Amino acid sequence: MRVTKLITFIIQFATIGLAAAFLILYFQSEKGKNETEQTTKPGTEIVELIESTRTVPDAPLASYAPSVKLASPAVVNIQTTKIITEKQHPLMNDPMFRQFFGDSIGEPRKRMESSLGSGVIVSPQGYILTNHHVIKAADEIMIALKDGRTAKATVIGTDPDTDLAVLHIKLKNLPAITLSKSNKIEVGDVVLAIGNPFGVGQTVTSGIVSATGRNMLGISTFENFIQTDAAINPGNSGGALINAYGELIGINTAIFSKSGGSQGIGFAIPLSLAKNVLTQIIEFGHVKRGWLGVAIQNMNAELANSFGMKQVFGVIINGVAEKGPADKAGLKPGDVITHINDTKVENTHHLLNLVSQVLPGNKIAVDGVNQDGKFSVKATVIQRPKQE
């Protein structure tokens, strides 16, 4: 009898202990969630990104519906509103004209202007990647999810040099897209573009990767685009470019078009570049990039020959920013930069990338030639100024 009572007491005690432990863990978890949802300042939290766990290619797919179902909930519609102040007509400054028509007619008029775009939720904590040009100068940004929920977004930071921006919304149970684990994108890979073209609602188009590493298009300062023939139209900007397995590989950015509609030439920012910008903006509030302070142009055969160069490579300096890193290092217009840190400079795009990858405050070795012969100097790069 006593043994039975003892066993009953032990079971009851263990049950109470387990219940208490469960409640403690539950409330701690809820507290952690609330703290995460309330944090939007750069550098105050570790952002959770969901990367693919797929290790080997799957068999060819008969339908991309499962991939779309996986990725589409994380693609959002973005509606921006800005207040435009219209300039008054010069006649309004004429006292005689104002005497007849009154002072009120000369007051600047304000109107609301709205535009639509797309974005991608990349973290359950509410961080959204989109294009800088989608939210540029917006006074209000509203996010609409596929499940019908809406939220007002705050801008964490923007990077005009890559045309990327990071937004944040405060909603629970947010669907985050899965990031592709591989940076290997090949011409011929199947891709799908998801966005909100022309404001008609979420739309999916398919195609292949037409080219990689596209640059010098004049779209942004740092270009390394994925080119695709998946239809991308106005309103798709900031949307997701995914692979056949529903994993994010790029952010749709621009189209080449003479008609304003898709002509099979679209460009997306690769995930590797977008992810780097995302993490830096969240951590620092901006992207850290080195800057040399030179205006440059590509070399040609005639210029190379004049400097006694047997091959055409490097860049020639057209101008030097006063008191900038290049100026302090003694570089002058007319100098040809052939190497940065012993790396051969191919063209202007290559030099921009080489310098931007160096953190501000660090020194780089600059080698080149001028009318006096070869030269080698050290320059301390600084933070790249904001570009508008």
Backbone hydrogen bonds, N-H to C=O, Kabsch-Sander energy under -0.5 kcal/mol:
donor,donor_aa,acceptor,acceptor_aa,energy
5,K,1,M,-2.2
6,L,2,R,-2.3
7,I,3,V,-2.5
8,T,4,T,-2.4
9,F,5,K,-2.4
10,I,6,L,-2.3
11,I,7,I,-2.4
12,Q,8,T,-2.4
13,F,9,F,-2.5
14,A,10,I,-2.6
15,T,11,I,-2.3
16,I,12,Q,-2.3
17,G,13,F,-2.2
18,L,14,A,-2.5
19,A,15,T,-2.2
20,A,16,I,-2.3
21,A,17,G,-2.3
22,F,18,L,-2.3
23,L,19,A,-2.2
24,I,20,A,-2.2
25,L,21,A,-2.4
26,Y,22,F,-2.4
27,F,23,L,-2.4
28,Q,24,I,-2.1
29,S,25,L,-2.2
30,E,26,Y,-2.4
31,K,27,F,-2.2
32,G,28,Q,-2.2
33,K,29,S,-2.2
34,N,30,E,-2.2
35,E,31,K,-2.2
36,T,32,G,-2.0
37,E,33,K,-2.3
38,Q,34,N,-1.5
39,T,35,E,-0.6
39,T,36,T,-0.8
40,T,38,Q,-0.5
43,G,282,I,-3.0
44,T,41,K,-1.3
47,V,45,E,-0.6
49,L,47,V,-0.6
50,I,122,V,-0.5
51,E,49,L,-0.8
52,S,179,L,-2.7
68,V,64,Y,-2.4
69,K,65,A,-2.6
70,L,66,P,-1.5
71,A,67,S,-1.9
72,S,68,V,-3.2
74,A,71,A,-1.6
75,V,72,S,-1.6
76,V,74,A,-0.5
76,V,119,G,-2.3
77,N,144,A,-2.4
78,I,117,G,-2.6
79,Q,142,M,-2.6
80,T,78,I,-0.5
80,T,115,S,-2.4
81,T,140,E,-2.4
82,K,113,E,-2.4
84,I,82,K,-0.6
84,I,111,R,-3.2
85,T,83,I,-0.5
86,E,84,I,-0.7
86,E,109,R,-3.2
92,M,89,H,-2.3
93,N,90,P,-1.7
94,D,91,L,-1.8
98,R,94,D,-2.3
99,Q,95,P,-1.7
100,F,96,M,-1.3
101,F,97,F,-2.1
102,G,98,R,-2.1
106,G,103,D,-1.4
107,E,104,S,-1.4
109,R,86,E,-0.6
111,R,84,I,-2.4
113,E,82,K,-2.7
115,S,80,T,-1.8
117,G,78,I,-2.2
118,S,237,S,-2.5
119,G,76,V,-1.8
120,V,129,L,-2.3
121,I,74,A,-3.3
122,V,120,V,-0.6
122,V,127,Y,-2.3
123,S,127,Y,-1.0
126,G,123,S,-2.1
128,I,167,L,-2.4
129,L,120,V,-2.7
130,T,165,A,-2.0
134,V,131,N,-0.6
135,I,131,N,-0.9
135,I,132,H,-0.6
136,K,132,H,-0.9
138,A,135,I,-1.9
139,D,81,T,-2.4
140,E,81,T,-1.7
142,M,79,Q,-2.8
143,I,151,A,-3.2
144,A,77,N,-2.4
145,L,149,R,-3.1
146,K,73,P,-0.5
148,G,145,L,-1.6
151,A,143,I,-2.0
153,A,141,I,-2.8
154,T,168,H,-2.2
156,I,154,T,-0.6
156,I,166,V,-2.4
157,G,166,V,-1.4
159,D,164,L,-3.1
162,T,159,D,-1.6
163,D,159,D,-1.0
164,L,159,D,-1.8
165,A,130,T,-2.4
166,V,157,G,-2.9
167,L,128,I,-2.6
168,H,154,T,-1.9
169,I,126,G,-1.8
171,L,169,I,-0.8
174,L,124,P,-0.5
176,A,174,L,-0.5
177,I,121,I,-2.5
178,T,246,G,-0.5
179,L,50,I,-3.3
180,S,248,L,-2.2
185,I,183,N,-1.0
188,G,209,V,-2.1
189,D,186,E,-2.2
191,V,207,G,-2.3
192,L,242,I,-2.4
193,A,205,T,-2.7
194,I,240,A,-2.8
195,G,203,T,-1.9
196,N,235,G,-1.0
198,F,234,P,-3.5
199,G,196,N,-1.4
200,V,197,P,-2.1
203,T,195,G,-2.8
205,T,193,A,-2.3
207,G,191,V,-2.2
209,V,189,D,-2.0
210,S,208,I,-0.6
210,S,227,Q,-2.9
211,A,227,Q,-1.6
214,R,225,F,-2.2
221,T,161,D,-0.6
222,F,161,D,-2.6
223,E,221,T,-0.7
225,F,214,R,-2.4
226,I,268,A,-3.0
227,Q,211,A,-2.9
227,Q,225,F,-0.6
228,T,266,G,-2.3
229,D,208,I,-1.4
236,N,233,N,-2.8
238,G,252,N,-3.4
239,G,236,N,-2.6
240,A,194,I,-1.3
241,L,250,G,-2.6
242,I,192,L,-2.9
242,I,240,A,-0.6
243,N,247,E,-2.2
244,A,190,V,-0.6
246,G,243,N,-1.8
248,L,178,T,-3.0
249,I,241,L,-3.0
250,G,241,L,-1.5
251,I,269,I,-2.2
252,N,239,G,-2.0
252,N,250,G,-0.5
253,T,267,F,-2.7
254,A,267,F,-1.6
256,F,265,I,-2.7
257,S,255,I,-0.6
266,G,228,T,-2.6
267,F,254,A,-2.9
268,A,226,I,-2.2
269,I,251,I,-2.7
271,L,249,I,-2.3
273,L,270,P,-0.6
274,A,270,P,-2.2
275,K,271,L,-3.3
276,N,272,S,-1.3
277,V,273,L,-2.0
278,L,274,A,-2.6
279,T,275,K,-2.3
280,Q,276,N,-1.9
281,I,277,V,-2.5
282,I,278,L,-2.2
283,E,279,T,-2.0
284,F,280,Q,-3.5
285,G,280,Q,-0.8
285,G,281,I,-1.6
286,H,280,Q,-0.7
289,R,287,V,-0.7
290,G,356,S,-0.9
291,W,382,I,-1.1
295,A,319,G,-2.9
296,I,294,V,-0.5
297,Q,316,I,-1.8
299,M,314,G,-1.1
304,A,300,N,-2.7
305,N,301,A,-2.2
306,S,302,E,-1.7
307,F,303,L,-1.2
308,G,305,N,-1.3
309,M,304,A,-3.0
313,F,311,Q,-0.9
314,G,345,V,-2.2
315,V,337,I,-2.0
316,I,297,Q,-2.5
317,I,335,D,-2.9
318,N,295,A,-3.6
319,G,295,A,-1.5
321,A,293,G,-2.5
324,G,321,A,-2.1
326,A,292,L,-2.3
328,K,324,G,-2.6
329,A,325,P,-1.5
330,G,326,A,-0.6
330,G,327,D,-1.1
331,L,326,A,-2.4
334,G,317,I,-2.7
335,D,332,K,-2.1
336,V,369,V,-2.8
337,I,315,V,-2.7
337,I,335,D,-0.5
338,T,336,V,-0.6
338,T,367,D,-2.4
339,H,367,D,-1.9
340,I,343,T,-2.2
341,N,365,A,-2.9
343,T,340,I,-1.9
344,K,342,D,-0.5
345,V,338,T,-2.8
346,E,344,K,-0.6
351,L,347,N,-2.2
352,L,348,T,-2.4
353,N,349,H,-1.9
354,L,350,H,-2.4
355,V,351,L,-2.5
356,S,352,L,-2.3
357,Q,353,N,-1.4
358,V,355,V,-1.5
361,G,381,V,-3.0
362,N,359,L,-1.8
364,I,379,A,-2.6
366,V,364,I,-0.5
366,V,377,V,-3.1
367,D,339,H,-2.3
367,D,365,A,-0.6
368,G,375,F,-2.2
369,V,336,V,-1.7
370,N,373,G,-2.3
373,G,370,N,-1.8
375,F,368,G,-2.7
377,V,366,V,-2.6
379,A,364,I,-2.4
381,V,362,N,-2.0
381,V,379,A,-0.8
382,I,291,W,-1.6
384,R,289,R,-2.0
